[in-house]
Amino acid sequence: MIPGLVQSVLLLATRRFTDRRVTLRIGDADASMTVTEVDCTLGALGMALGQFDDVRLVVEDVVWKHHTAHRLTATCHDLHLNPGPTLVAGPVTIELVLTSSDLPDPVEVTPDGTLRWAFVPLTPTVENGDLWITTGYLPLRRQIPVPPLPGGLHLTTVTTRPNEVVLTARSPQWRERLPLNSLTKLLRPA
């Protein structure tokens, strides 16, 4: 085999999806997003087995139901396609980045990375997959219900950065059956 041929073909294939707005069915609703980055690592063993060592997918301007997100990054390890077809990866890490415009009023995140409800600073933490919010001025603490996440994901951390809130979820293994008509539609020329 010509050295680098598989990587070159893979690079050409991923360019087809970059900067493209896609709509996917997630649960009971459609989600639309713009694919901004697709990175794949393919080792020698992975080539022989038909699997990717690592796949990193970055999408922006996510709209799902009445929710929005600035960016979503999915990092999948040991990604391969099983018969069915079923996409299998594990572990999988999802990083969801929200800006103030993605948060419900009057919650905002400031340029210095402080999460606020009106003028009250908030500190988010995750304990055993549950989201807890503590206020900065009063010793008040409240649990925010986290709905079941797809693919066996569990919320692991919530951090703040300048102008952003970052939620991270992880799953030891993700299995997703791919309907053939959806796969064909996704691969169809733009």
C-alpha positions as CSV (number, residue, x, y, z in Angstrom):
1,M,0.0,0.0,0.0
2,I,1.2,3.5,-0.8
3,P,2.3,5.2,2.5
4,G,-0.2,7.9,3.4
5,L,-2.8,6.9,0.8
6,V,-5.5,6.0,3.4
7,Q,-4.9,9.2,5.3
8,S,-5.1,11.3,2.1
9,V,-8.4,9.7,1.1
10,L,-9.7,10.1,4.6
11,L,-8.7,13.8,4.5
12,L,-10.6,14.3,1.3
13,A,-13.6,12.6,2.6
14,T,-13.8,14.7,5.8
15,R,-13.4,17.9,3.9
16,R,-16.7,17.1,2.3
17,F,-18.5,17.5,5.6
18,T,-16.6,20.6,6.9
19,D,-18.5,23.9,6.8
20,R,-21.7,22.0,6.0
21,R,-25.0,22.5,7.8
22,V,-26.5,19.2,8.7
23,T,-29.8,18.1,10.4
24,L,-29.8,14.9,12.4
25,R,-32.6,13.2,14.4
26,I,-31.7,13.2,18.1
27,G,-34.3,11.5,20.3
28,D,-37.7,12.8,19.3
29,A,-36.6,16.0,17.6
30,D,-34.3,17.2,14.8
31,A,-31.0,19.0,15.6
32,S,-29.3,21.2,13.1
33,M,-25.6,22.2,13.3
34,T,-22.7,23.3,11.2
35,V,-19.8,20.8,11.0
36,T,-16.6,22.8,11.5
37,E,-14.0,20.2,12.1
38,V,-13.4,16.4,11.6
39,D,-10.1,14.9,12.7
40,C,-9.4,11.2,12.5
41,T,-6.4,9.2,13.7
42,L,-5.9,5.9,12.0
43,G,-3.2,3.6,13.3
44,A,-1.7,0.6,11.5
45,L,-3.8,-1.8,13.6
46,G,-6.9,0.3,13.0
47,M,-6.4,0.1,9.2
48,A,-6.2,-3.7,9.4
49,L,-9.3,-3.9,11.6
50,G,-11.4,-1.2,9.9
51,Q,-11.5,1.1,12.9
52,F,-10.3,4.6,13.8
53,D,-8.2,5.1,16.9
54,D,-9.6,8.5,17.6
55,V,-12.3,10.7,15.9
56,R,-12.9,14.3,16.9
57,L,-16.0,16.0,15.5
58,V,-16.7,19.7,16.2
59,V,-20.0,21.3,15.4
60,E,-21.2,24.9,16.0
61,D,-24.5,26.8,16.1
62,V,-26.4,23.8,17.4
63,V,-30.2,24.1,17.5
64,W,-32.2,21.3,19.1
65,K,-35.8,21.7,20.2
66,H,-35.8,25.1,21.9
67,H,-32.1,24.8,23.0
68,T,-29.0,26.3,21.4
69,A,-25.3,25.8,21.9
70,H,-22.3,27.6,20.6
71,R,-20.2,24.5,20.1
72,L,-20.2,20.8,20.7
73,T,-17.1,18.6,20.5
74,A,-17.4,14.8,20.4
75,T,-14.2,12.8,20.9
76,C,-14.6,9.1,20.2
77,H,-12.0,6.4,20.8
78,D,-11.9,3.0,19.0
79,L,-14.6,4.0,16.5
80,H,-15.9,1.2,14.3
81,L,-19.0,0.0,12.4
82,N,-20.6,-3.3,13.5
83,P,-23.0,-5.2,11.4
84,G,-26.5,-3.8,11.4
85,P,-25.1,-1.1,10.7
86,T,-24.3,0.0,14.3
87,L,-21.7,2.6,15.1
88,V,-19.7,1.7,18.2
89,A,-17.1,3.8,20.1
90,G,-15.7,3.9,23.6
91,P,-15.0,5.8,25.5
92,V,-16.8,8.9,24.2
93,T,-16.4,12.4,25.6
94,I,-18.8,15.3,24.7
95,E,-17.9,18.9,25.5
96,L,-20.8,21.4,25.2
97,V,-20.0,25.1,25.2
98,L,-22.7,27.6,26.0
99,T,-22.5,31.4,25.8
100,S,-24.8,33.8,27.5
101,S,-27.2,33.8,24.5
102,D,-27.6,30.0,25.0
103,L,-28.5,30.4,28.7
104,P,-32.0,31.3,30.0
105,D,-32.5,34.9,31.1
106,P,-31.4,36.2,33.6
107,V,-28.4,33.8,33.7
108,E,-25.2,34.9,32.0
109,V,-21.5,34.2,31.9
110,T,-19.3,37.3,32.2
111,P,-16.0,38.1,30.3
112,D,-14.1,37.0,33.4
113,G,-15.8,33.6,33.4
114,T,-18.2,34.3,36.3
115,L,-21.6,32.6,36.0
116,R,-24.4,34.9,37.3
117,W,-28.1,34.9,37.9
118,A,-28.9,38.6,37.6
119,F,-26.3,40.0,40.0
120,V,-25.8,36.9,42.1
121,P,-22.6,34.8,41.3
122,L,-23.2,31.1,40.8
123,T,-20.8,28.2,41.2
124,P,-21.8,25.0,39.2
125,T,-20.5,21.6,40.4
126,V,-21.2,18.0,39.4
127,E,-21.6,15.3,42.1
128,N,-22.4,11.8,41.0
129,G,-23.8,13.0,37.7
130,D,-26.0,15.6,39.4
131,L,-25.7,19.3,38.7
132,W,-25.5,21.5,41.8
133,I,-25.6,25.3,41.8
134,T,-24.2,27.3,44.8
135,T,-24.8,31.0,45.2
136,G,-21.9,33.3,46.0
137,Y,-23.5,35.5,48.6
138,L,-25.8,33.2,50.5
139,P,-25.2,29.7,51.6
140,L,-27.9,28.4,49.2
141,R,-27.4,25.2,47.2
142,R,-29.8,23.8,44.6
143,Q,-29.8,20.6,42.5
144,I,-30.7,21.1,38.9
145,P,-32.3,18.0,37.3
146,V,-30.2,16.5,34.5
147,P,-32.4,14.6,32.1
148,P,-31.2,11.2,30.8
149,L,-28.5,11.8,28.3
150,P,-28.2,9.7,25.1
151,G,-25.7,7.0,24.5
152,G,-25.1,6.3,28.2
153,L,-23.5,9.7,28.7
154,H,-23.1,11.0,32.3
155,L,-22.4,14.6,33.1
156,T,-18.9,14.7,34.7
157,T,-17.9,18.4,35.0
158,V,-19.2,22.0,34.5
159,T,-16.6,24.7,34.3
160,T,-16.6,28.4,33.3
161,R,-14.2,30.2,31.0
162,P,-14.4,33.8,29.8
163,N,-17.8,34.2,28.2
164,E,-18.5,30.4,28.3
165,V,-19.9,27.6,30.4
166,V,-18.5,24.2,29.5
167,L,-20.4,21.0,30.3
168,T,-18.5,17.7,29.8
169,A,-20.2,14.3,29.7
170,R,-18.6,10.9,29.2
171,S,-19.7,7.4,28.3
172,P,-17.6,4.2,28.5
173,Q,-19.2,2.9,25.3
174,W,-21.6,4.4,22.7
175,R,-23.7,2.2,20.4
176,E,-25.9,3.8,17.8
177,R,-27.8,2.0,15.2
178,L,-27.6,3.8,11.8
179,P,-30.7,3.5,9.6
180,L,-29.5,2.9,6.1
181,N,-31.7,5.7,4.6
182,S,-30.1,8.2,7.0
183,L,-26.6,7.0,6.2
184,T,-27.4,7.2,2.4
185,K,-28.8,10.7,2.9
186,L,-25.8,11.9,4.8
187,L,-23.3,10.5,2.2
188,R,-25.3,11.9,-0.8
189,P,-23.5,14.6,-2.7
190,A,-24.3,18.1,-1.5
